[in-house]
């Protein structure tokens, strides 16, 4: 049951950027799709080369050198913390907590399969507790 979360989320649509996208494009896509983060893919082989978040944009927007025409590669995070299809919910919680992040790309064999958010993990845990409480009540 615990590993089913990542598998389920790997089938959900994942919005991405490419290394040639600008900060303006990134901001527009984040807003249009109502997401907090987007992986940045290599145009060459579609591998994940970075990730950009609303937080990254917010940190950069007030700098003197800010330009909405800068490429996302200038501010994206390149140290990508990811999970795979075998990552358990407990491991996801540990990753989120220890790295202080809210989104974890699901990557298998250098291919982006989806993203797990902190909200996904919390909702999964709530559902587990509801199920357990129902079983205990029925007992």
KACOR-V715201 format. One line per field, one symbol per residue. psi: psi as a letter, one per 20 degrees, with the letter a starting at -180 (. if undefined). A space follows every 50 residues. Layout:
psi: ???
This chain:
psi: ghihgggghiiqppprrriiqrhgggggggggilqiqpqpqphgjjqpia qprhggghhhhjqhjppiiqqhihiqpinporraijprhghgggggghil ripoqoppljpphapprhhggghggghghggghgghgh.
